[in-house]
């Protein structure tokens, strides 16, 4: 009797786990509840860390932050001035274009599935699920943010569904960067007439309105040609070792 009861519970747990993993309708409320718990846990940990820093390392930490704040303020003023001059130049030439980019600091909550380090749930305020966003880590392209069951899911560079527009090399050959669930990225649909060299740098083109133009992606390590196009294997600059905070590009122009 005990053995039969144990077998019943084992089968029941297996079916429940299978349903949670493969069924979005059942999985969605569990994901929402778990992500909320994780978000609150992360917020609590950050609060404790801030209190420890405040009481034990206050003087040195404040001095370090003041130096960083001064640098960021200087950079921000320079960027503001450049943006203002560009907007004035466009206005003088009767152009309707303007520069008004925007970024948002966002936090990673957890991996979507165990064993898959290419997909992470994101904690984003006022998330608009109708768009795709660029994800940046310390000025390096990290991936994109898409909607999964109306929740923000980060697809890091190596994910096969992560793709965005890029330029390759000094000739600015256009292409599409895509992950392949491996160490490196693949740049597809590069026109055959461009000369691509090993070591050429890959940057975002901004043509997809996901990223700003010129953000660093990686360097070319090999090139192949097929059916009128070229493909390049690229070693990415960003390595997803310990995802925590990112900057999400909410507005390109």
BANU-126473 format. One line per 10 residues: number of its first residue (from 0); their letters; for each residue x, y, z of C-alpha. Coordinates in nm, 4 decimals, always signed. Layout:
BEGIN
NUM = a = X:Y:Z | ...
! end
This chain:
BEGIN
0 = xxxxxxxxxx = +0.0000:+0.0000:+0.0000 | +0.2816:+0.2369:+0.0938 | +0.4681:+0.1581:-0.2275 | +0.1561:+0.2191:-0.4360 | +0.0884:+0.5500:-0.2623 | +0.4475:+0.6579:-0.3197 | +0.4193:+0.5701:-0.6910 | +0.0958:+0.7699:-0.7156 | +0.2543:+1.0800:-0.5639 | +0.5616:+1.0425:-0.7864
10 = xxxxxxxxxx = +0.3464:+1.0269:-1.1000 | +0.1331:+1.3188:-0.9786 | +0.4385:+1.5401:-0.9131 | +0.5881:+1.4464:-1.2520 | +0.2659:+1.5398:-1.4338 | +0.2379:+1.8648:-1.2375 | +0.5955:+1.9676:-1.3189 | +0.5418:+1.8764:-1.6842 | +0.2250:+2.0854:-1.6987 | +0.3989:+2.3819:-1.5370
20 = xxxxxxxxxx = +0.6884:+2.3614:-1.7786 | +0.4963:+2.3173:-2.1038 | +0.1624:+2.4933:-2.0431 | +0.1648:+2.8741:-2.0547 | -0.1827:+2.9043:-1.8996 | -0.0723:+2.7146:-1.5882 | +0.2826:+2.8475:-1.5927 | +0.1980:+3.2188:-1.6148 | +0.0519:+3.2721:-1.2621 | +0.3368:+3.0744:-1.1061
30 = xxxxxxxxxx = +0.5931:+3.2841:-1.2947 | +0.4230:+3.6059:-1.1837 | +0.4177:+3.4957:-0.8196 | +0.7783:+3.3725:-0.8203 | +0.9086:+3.6828:-0.9984 | +0.7309:+3.9048:-0.7467 | +0.8910:+3.7129:-0.4593 | +1.2329:+3.7346:-0.6257 | +1.1916:+4.1064:-0.6925 | +1.0990:+4.1714:-0.3274
40 = xxxxxxxxxx = +1.3902:+3.9560:-0.2137 | +1.6350:+4.1496:-0.4321 | +1.4960:+4.4789:-0.3043 | +1.5390:+4.3604:+0.0572 | +1.8982:+4.2499:-0.0071 | +1.9798:+4.5860:-0.1665 | +1.8257:+4.7698:+0.1295 | +2.0377:+4.5702:+0.3772 | +2.3519:+4.6277:+0.1701 | +2.2836:+5.0015:+0.1528
50 = xxxxxxxxxx = +2.2347:+5.0163:+0.5290 | +2.5612:+4.8311:+0.5896 | +2.7459:+5.0634:+0.3541 | +2.5805:+5.3641:+0.5144 | +2.6865:+5.2711:+0.8680 | +3.0247:+5.1038:+0.8173 | +3.1716:+5.2467:+0.4975 | +2.9927:+5.5781:+0.4772 | +3.2856:+5.8205:+0.4511 | +3.4897:+5.6375:+0.1858
60 = xxxxxxxxxx = +3.1799:+5.5353:-0.0092 | +3.0436:+5.8908:-0.0201 | +3.3775:+6.0208:-0.1458 | +3.3855:+5.7563:-0.4201 | +3.0273:+5.8320:-0.5234 | +3.0949:+6.2057:-0.5317 | +3.3824:+6.1512:-0.7732 | +3.1687:+5.9296:-0.9975 | +2.8772:+6.1719:-0.9813 | +3.1021:+6.4587:-1.0868
70 = xxxxxxxxxx = +3.2267:+6.2587:-1.3866 | +2.8739:+6.1585:-1.4885 | +2.7535:+6.5175:-1.4527 | +3.0384:+6.6401:-1.6722 | +2.9634:+6.3753:-1.9371 | +2.5915:+6.4498:-1.9178 | +2.6495:+6.8215:-1.9715 | +2.8717:+6.7529:-2.2709 | +2.6106:+6.5208:-2.4214 | +2.3351:+6.7716:-2.3537
80 = xxxxxxxxxx = +2.5343:+7.0413:-2.5307 | +2.5996:+6.8171:-2.8310 | +2.2325:+6.7182:-2.8522 | +2.1279:+7.0827:-2.8280 | +2.3644:+7.1871:-3.1071 | +2.2462:+6.9018:-3.3298 | +1.8819:+6.9950:-3.2737 | +1.9609:+7.3606:-3.3518 | +2.1407:+7.2569:-3.6697 | +1.8448:+7.0456:-3.7772
90 = xxxxxxxxxx = +1.6033:+7.3305:-3.7004 | +1.8068:+7.5776:-3.9071 | +1.7821:+7.3421:-4.2021 | +1.4053:+7.3063:-4.1587 | +1.4399:+6.9426:-4.0614 | +1.1694:+6.7684:-3.8608 | +1.4261:+6.5315:-3.7122 | +1.5389:+6.5696:-3.3526 | +1.7530:+6.3811:-3.1017 | +1.5758:+6.2818:-2.7818
100 = xxxxxxxxxx = +1.7094:+5.9392:-2.6758 | +1.6155:+5.7756:-2.3484 | +1.7486:+5.4836:-2.1427 | +1.6275:+5.3125:-1.8274 | +1.8153:+5.1177:-1.5599 | +1.6553:+4.7724:-1.5266 | +1.7241:+4.4671:-1.3119 | +1.7450:+4.0978:-1.3975 | +1.5344:+3.8783:-1.1676 | +1.6160:+3.5214:-1.2690
110 = xxxxxxxxxx = +1.6797:+3.2882:-1.5599 | +1.3672:+3.1781:-1.7464 | +1.4677:+2.8112:-1.7309 | +1.7353:+2.6262:-1.5388 | +2.0389:+2.5570:-1.7543 | +1.9569:+2.8300:-2.0082 | +2.1684:+3.1380:-1.9340 | +2.0549:+3.3189:-2.2480 | +1.7059:+3.4133:-2.1242 | +1.6356:+3.6187:-1.8124
120 = xxxxxxxxxx = +1.3226:+3.7693:-1.6599 | +1.3521:+4.1461:-1.6167 | +1.2058:+4.3754:-1.3500 | +1.0899:+4.6822:-1.5468 | +0.8594:+4.9616:-1.4315 | +0.5854:+5.0696:-1.6754 | +0.6767:+4.7965:-1.9231 | +0.5235:+4.8378:-2.2696 | +0.4916:+4.4863:-2.4116 | +0.4204:+4.6053:-2.7664
130 = xxxxxxxxxx = +0.7839:+4.6925:-2.8427 | +1.1304:+4.5391:-2.8628 | +1.4025:+4.7124:-2.6612 | +1.7808:+4.7143:-2.6731 | +1.9684:+4.5837:-2.3692 | +2.3127:+4.7287:-2.2868 | +2.5675:+4.6360:-2.0202 | +2.8437:+4.8918:-1.9547 | +2.8157:+5.0364:-2.3068 | +2.8286:+4.6890:-2.4676
140 = xxxxxxxxxx = +2.5348:+4.5294:-2.6486 | +2.3966:+4.2523:-2.4270 | +2.0773:+4.1523:-2.6093 | +1.7166:+4.2576:-2.6539 | +1.4004:+4.2653:-2.4410 | +1.0821:+4.1063:-2.5778 | +0.7390:+4.0288:-2.4365 | +0.6625:+3.6800:-2.3086 | +0.3078:+3.6488:-2.1730 | +0.3083:+4.0292:-2.1292
150 = xxxxxxxxxx = +0.6218:+4.0081:-1.9126 | +0.9673:+4.1450:-1.9948 | +1.2033:+3.8699:-2.1083 | +1.5669:+3.9486:-2.1866 | +1.7141:+3.7524:-2.4778 | +2.0897:+3.7795:-2.4435 | +2.3206:+3.7854:-2.7455 | +2.3678:+3.4104:-2.7746 | +1.9946:+3.3289:-2.7821 | +1.8809:+3.2102:-3.1240
160 = xxxxxxxxxx = +1.5846:+3.4538:-3.1253 | +1.7994:+3.7561:-3.0417 | +1.8631:+3.9629:-3.3552 | +1.9332:+4.3270:-3.4440 | +2.0850:+4.5380:-3.7227 | +2.4635:+4.5998:-3.7313 | +2.7474:+4.7471:-3.9344 | +3.0645:+4.5458:-3.9990 | +3.4085:+4.7028:-4.0409 | +3.5132:+5.0488:-4.1560
170 = xxxxxxxxxx = +3.3119:+5.0093:-4.4774 | +2.9969:+4.9846:-4.2607 | +2.8647:+4.6746:-4.4341 | +2.5110:+4.6142:-4.3146 | +2.4023:+4.2837:-4.1646 | +2.1805:+4.1164:-3.9061 | +2.3353:+3.9864:-3.5843 | +2.1803:+3.6694:-3.4499 | +2.2598:+3.4303:-3.1677 | +2.3060:+3.0583:-3.2269
180 = xxxxxxxxxx = +2.3022:+2.9252:-2.8680 | +2.6797:+2.8981:-2.8863 | +2.9778:+3.1035:-2.7734 | +2.9816:+3.3400:-3.0716 | +2.7332:+3.5387:-3.2823 | +2.6523:+3.5110:-3.6518 | +2.6176:+3.8185:-3.8743 | +2.3962:+3.7254:-4.1693 | +2.2984:+3.8875:-4.5015 | +2.6160:+4.0931:-4.5483
190 = xxxxxxxxxx = +2.6259:+4.2002:-4.9180 | +2.8897:+4.0055:-5.1101 | +3.0630:+4.3145:-5.2581 | +3.1895:+4.4341:-4.9190 | +3.5358:+4.3236:-4.8098 | +3.5167:+4.1816:-4.4580 | +3.8408:+4.1122:-4.2720 | +3.9243:+3.9124:-3.9625 | +3.9351:+4.1540:-3.6704 | +3.6793:+4.3974:-3.8141
200 = xxxxxxxxxx = +3.4681:+4.5528:-3.5413 | +3.0906:+4.5075:-3.5379 | +2.8684:+4.7874:-3.4059 | +2.4950:+4.8546:-3.4042 | +2.3589:+5.0422:-3.7052 | +2.0497:+5.1859:-3.5371 | +1.8434:+5.1116:-3.8489 | +1.6091:+4.8829:-3.6545 | +1.5393:+5.1551:-3.3946 | +1.6300:+4.9098:-3.1179
210 = xxxxxxxxxx = +1.9806:+5.0414:-3.0407 | +2.1692:+5.3668:-3.0849 | +2.4100:+5.3635:-3.3773 | +2.7686:+5.2719:-3.2898 | +2.7284:+5.0565:-2.9780 | +2.9964:+4.7866:-2.9667 | +2.8992:+4.4254:-3.0381 | +3.2202:+4.2308:-3.1065 | +3.4945:+4.1409:-3.3567 | +3.4910:+3.9201:-3.6677
220 = xxxxxxxxxx = +3.6785:+3.5901:-3.6332 | +3.5754:+3.4203:-3.9612 | +3.3877:+3.4914:-4.2866 | +3.2032:+3.2677:-4.5355 | +3.0198:+3.3388:-4.8642 | +2.7042:+3.1768:-4.9961 | +2.4274:+3.2664:-5.2465 | +2.5256:+3.6292:-5.2981 | +2.5724:+3.7099:-4.9288 | +2.8415:+3.6802:-4.6651
230 = xxxxxxxxxx = +2.8166:+3.5545:-4.3091 | +3.0608:+3.6423:-4.0334 | +3.1233:+3.4684:-3.7038 | +3.1731:+3.7310:-3.4337 | +3.3231:+3.7026:-3.0882 | +3.1010:+3.9246:-2.8699 | +3.2427:+4.1753:-2.6237 | +2.9701:+4.1124:-2.3671 | +2.9939:+3.7958:-2.1612 | +2.6876:+3.6985:-1.9573
240 = xxxxxxxxxx = +2.8640:+3.5765:-1.6438 | +2.6625:+3.7378:-1.3642 | +2.3621:+3.9305:-1.4995 | +2.2262:+4.1889:-1.2578 | +2.1611:+4.5427:-1.3792 | +2.1390:+4.6609:-1.7397 | +2.0410:+4.9742:-1.9268 | +1.7408:+4.9340:-2.1554 | +1.7038:+5.1706:-2.4502 | +1.3440:+5.2929:-2.4382
250 = xxx = +1.3776:+5.5602:-2.7074 | +1.6364:+5.5870:-2.9860 | +1.5488:+5.9308:-3.1288
! end
